[in-house]
């Protein structure tokens, strides 16, 4: 199962950290549409932050077996840019939750303290 953990700041509810780990095991390697969708969305969000907003999220991953991606969502001093980054992260979470609705046996999205 893929576990997505979303951390928010307690004071202002900003998304502060996202971790995605595990494998869906929906299908054999190379044909797993759940893993492919989650990977594409996560990498797309990280790349969008870098290319569109010029914010490097510096994700951590384990290249040996895959199945792990984690990054801090920094506080940006420019309020407009910070809002754009938060919107990008909210869009990612919404998309992951939609996958969870359809494939609940293979992905779980949790908000953690």
Backbone as numpy.savetxt, mean C-alpha at the origin, in Angstrom:
# Nx Ny Nz CAx CAy CAz Cx Cy Cz
-2.00 -15.70 2.51 -2.84 -14.52 2.51 -1.95 -13.27 2.51
-2.42 -12.25 1.82 -1.76 -10.95 1.83 -2.36 -10.14 2.98
-1.49 -9.60 3.83 -1.93 -8.74 4.93 -1.44 -7.33 4.66
-2.39 -6.41 4.67 -2.08 -4.99 4.48 -2.34 -4.31 5.81
-1.33 -3.64 6.33 -1.47 -2.95 7.61 -1.32 -1.44 7.38
-2.32 -0.71 7.80 -2.37 0.74 7.63 -2.27 1.38 9.01
-1.27 2.22 9.18 -1.15 2.97 10.44 -1.53 4.42 10.17
-2.24 5.00 11.13 -2.62 6.40 11.07 -2.13 7.10 12.32
-1.81 8.38 12.18 -1.47 9.19 13.35 -2.72 9.30 14.22
-2.56 9.15 15.50 -3.70 9.20 16.42 -4.34 10.58 16.47
-3.52 11.61 16.38 -4.03 12.97 16.52 -4.84 13.44 15.32
-4.27 13.32 14.13 -4.93 13.89 12.95 -5.39 12.84 11.93
-5.21 11.57 12.23 -5.65 10.46 11.37 -4.97 10.41 10.01
-3.82 11.09 9.87 -3.04 10.99 8.63 -2.55 9.56 8.49
-2.51 9.07 7.29 -1.89 7.77 7.01 -0.39 7.97 7.21
0.22 7.15 8.08 1.63 7.35 8.40 2.52 6.20 7.96
1.96 5.03 7.75 2.78 3.86 7.39 1.89 2.82 6.71
2.43 2.18 5.69 1.73 1.09 5.00 2.69 -0.07 4.87
2.22 -1.26 5.26 3.00 -2.49 5.09 2.12 -3.51 4.39
2.68 -4.14 3.37 1.99 -5.20 2.63 2.90 -6.41 2.66
2.37 -7.54 3.20 3.22 -8.73 3.24 2.39 -9.99 3.03
3.08 -10.98 2.52 2.45 -12.27 2.28 2.16 -12.51 0.81
1.63 -13.68 0.55 1.24 -14.07 -0.80 -0.22 -14.51 -0.77
-0.95 -14.20 -1.81 -2.36 -14.53 -1.86 -2.59 -16.04 -1.98
-1.75 -16.72 -2.75 -1.95 -18.14 -3.05 -3.30 -18.40 -3.70
-3.74 -17.44 -4.50 -4.97 -17.59 -5.27 -4.77 -18.57 -6.41
-3.59 -18.51 -7.02 -3.25 -19.38 -8.15 -1.74 -19.59 -8.12
-1.26 -20.41 -9.02 0.18 -20.67 -9.06 0.95 -19.40 -9.43
2.22 -19.40 -9.02 3.09 -18.26 -9.27 3.07 -17.88 -10.76
2.90 -16.62 -11.03 2.85 -16.14 -12.40 1.43 -16.04 -12.95
0.47 -16.64 -12.24 -0.93 -16.59 -12.68 -1.86 -16.09 -11.57
-1.26 -15.60 -10.50 -2.04 -15.17 -9.34 -2.50 -13.73 -9.55
-3.76 -13.57 -9.91 -4.28 -12.23 -10.23 -4.41 -11.35 -8.99
-4.60 -11.95 -7.82 -4.71 -11.15 -6.60 -3.34 -10.55 -6.26
-2.30 -11.38 -6.28 -0.94 -10.86 -6.02 -0.56 -9.81 -7.06
-0.88 -10.08 -8.30 -0.53 -9.14 -9.37 -1.23 -7.79 -9.17
-2.51 -7.83 -8.81 -3.26 -6.59 -8.61 -2.71 -5.79 -7.43
-2.46 -6.48 -6.32 -1.94 -5.80 -5.13 -0.56 -5.21 -5.42
0.29 -5.98 -6.06 1.63 -5.50 -6.40 1.57 -4.29 -7.32
0.75 -4.37 -8.34 0.64 -3.25 -9.29 0.13 -1.99 -8.61
-0.87 -2.13 -7.74 -1.40 -0.96 -7.04 -0.37 -0.34 -6.10
0.30 -1.19 -5.33 1.28 -0.68 -4.35 2.46 -0.02 -5.04
3.03 -0.69 -6.00 4.18 -0.13 -6.72 3.75 1.11 -7.50
2.55 1.10 -8.04 2.03 2.26 -8.74 1.88 3.47 -7.83
1.43 3.25 -6.59 1.28 4.35 -5.64 2.64 4.93 -5.25
3.60 4.05 -4.98 4.95 4.51 -4.63 5.56 5.27 -5.80
5.44 4.72 -7.01 6.00 5.39 -8.19 5.28 6.71 -8.48
3.97 6.76 -8.26 3.21 8.00 -8.48 3.66 9.09 -7.52
3.91 8.72 -6.27 4.40 9.71 -5.30 5.72 10.29 -5.78
6.57 9.43 -6.32 7.89 9.88 -6.77 7.79 10.71 -8.06
7.08 10.20 -9.04 7.06 10.86 -10.36 6.13 12.07 -10.42
4.98 11.99 -9.75 4.02 13.08 -9.85 4.21 14.14 -8.78
4.63 13.71 -7.58 4.74 14.64 -6.46 6.19 14.92 -6.06
7.14 14.21 -6.67 8.56 14.32 -6.33 8.82 14.01 -4.85
8.13 12.99 -4.33 8.30 12.53 -2.95 8.80 11.10 -3.00
9.99 10.86 -2.48 10.55 9.51 -2.45 10.13 8.85 -1.15
9.29 7.82 -1.23 8.79 7.13 -0.05 9.79 6.13 0.52
10.85 5.83 -0.21 11.90 4.91 0.22 11.33 3.60 0.77
10.60 2.87 -0.06 10.01 1.61 0.43 11.08 0.57 0.74
10.76 -0.27 1.70 11.59 -1.42 2.04 10.94 -2.65 1.44
11.72 -3.51 0.83 11.18 -4.77 0.33 12.23 -5.86 0.49
11.79 -7.09 0.34 12.69 -8.24 0.41 12.75 -8.85 -0.99
13.79 -8.54 -1.76 13.84 -8.99 -3.15 13.97 -10.50 -3.33
14.39 -11.24 -2.28 14.59 -12.68 -2.45 13.30 -13.40 -2.82
12.26 -13.20 -2.03 11.03 -13.94 -2.29 9.84 -13.05 -2.58
10.04 -11.75 -2.55 8.92 -10.84 -2.76 7.96 -10.95 -1.60
6.76 -10.50 -1.78 5.76 -10.65 -0.74 5.91 -9.70 0.43
6.70 -8.63 0.27 6.84 -7.66 1.36 7.18 -6.29 0.77
6.40 -5.29 1.18 6.65 -3.91 0.79 6.16 -3.04 1.93
6.98 -2.12 2.39 6.62 -1.28 3.53 7.21 0.10 3.34
6.44 1.13 3.72 6.98 2.49 3.63 6.30 3.42 4.62
7.08 4.39 5.05 6.58 5.50 5.87 5.97 6.53 4.93
4.91 7.17 5.37 4.32 8.27 4.62 4.72 9.55 5.35
5.68 10.29 4.80 6.21 11.45 5.53 5.20 12.58 5.62
5.40 13.42 6.61 4.64 14.67 6.70 5.36 15.68 5.83
4.64 16.24 4.88 5.21 17.21 3.95 4.83 18.61 4.44
5.80 19.50 4.49 5.56 20.85 5.03 4.57 21.65 4.21
4.57 21.45 2.91 3.61 22.14 2.04 2.25 21.45 2.19
1.25 22.13 2.78 -0.05 21.49 3.05 -0.73 20.93 1.80
-0.62 21.64 0.67 -1.26 21.15 -0.55 -0.60 19.85 -1.02
0.71 19.81 -1.00 1.44 18.60 -1.40 1.18 17.46 -0.43
1.11 17.76 0.85 0.80 16.73 1.85 -0.59 16.16 1.60
-1.55 17.02 1.29 -2.91 16.55 0.98 -2.92 15.66 -0.26
-2.14 16.01 -1.26 -2.07 15.20 -2.47 -1.48 13.83 -2.17
-0.44 13.79 -1.34 0.16 12.51 -0.96 -0.84 11.67 -0.17
-1.55 12.29 0.75 -2.55 11.56 1.52 -3.67 11.03 0.61
-4.08 11.83 -0.37 -5.11 11.37 -1.31 -4.63 10.17 -2.10
-3.39 10.20 -2.52 -2.80 9.07 -3.24 -2.82 7.80 -2.38
-2.47 7.93 -1.11 -2.47 6.77 -0.20 -3.89 6.29 0.09
-4.84 7.22 0.21 -6.25 6.85 0.43 -6.79 6.10 -0.79
-6.40 6.53 -1.98 -6.84 5.84 -3.21 -6.29 4.42 -3.24
-5.03 4.26 -2.84 -4.44 2.91 -2.77 -5.23 2.05 -1.80
-5.51 2.57 -0.61 -6.24 1.79 0.39 -7.63 1.43 -0.10
-8.31 2.37 -0.71 -9.65 2.10 -1.25 -9.59 0.97 -2.28
-8.62 1.02 -3.16 -8.48 -0.03 -4.18 -8.18 -1.38 -3.55
-7.32 -1.41 -2.54 -7.01 -2.67 -1.85 -8.24 -3.21 -1.12
-9.03 -2.31 -0.53 -10.26 -2.75 0.15 -11.27 -3.31 -0.83
-11.30 -2.78 -2.03 -12.21 -3.31 -3.07 -11.77 -4.71 -3.49
-10.47 -4.94 -3.57 -9.97 -6.29 -3.86 -10.34 -7.21 -2.70
-10.20 -6.73 -1.48 -10.55 -7.52 -0.30 -12.02 -7.94 -0.34
-12.91 -7.05 -0.74 -14.33 -7.38 -0.83 -14.57 -8.57 -1.75
-13.85 -8.61 -2.85 -14.04 -9.67 -3.85 -13.27 -10.94 -3.52
-12.11 -10.80 -2.89 -11.21 -11.94 -2.65 -10.83 -12.03 -1.18
-11.82 -12.01 -0.30 -11.57 -11.93 1.14 -10.78 -13.09 1.73
-10.74 -14.21 1.05 -9.94 -15.35 1.52 -8.45 -15.16 1.23
-8.10 -14.16 0.43 -6.72 -14.01 -0.04 -6.04 -12.71 0.37
-6.82 -11.75 0.86 -6.24 -10.46 1.27 -7.04 -9.90 2.43
-6.32 -9.32 3.39 -6.95 -8.66 4.52 -6.31 -7.29 4.70
-7.15 -6.27 4.76 -6.68 -4.90 4.97 -7.08 -4.52 6.40
-6.07 -4.18 7.22 -6.33 -3.85 8.62 -5.76 -2.47 8.94
-6.51 -1.75 9.72 -6.00 -0.50 10.28 -5.50 -0.83 11.67
-4.24 -0.50 11.94 -3.62 -0.85 13.22 -3.16 0.42 13.94
-3.04 0.30 15.25 -2.54 1.43 16.05 -1.05 1.45 16.07
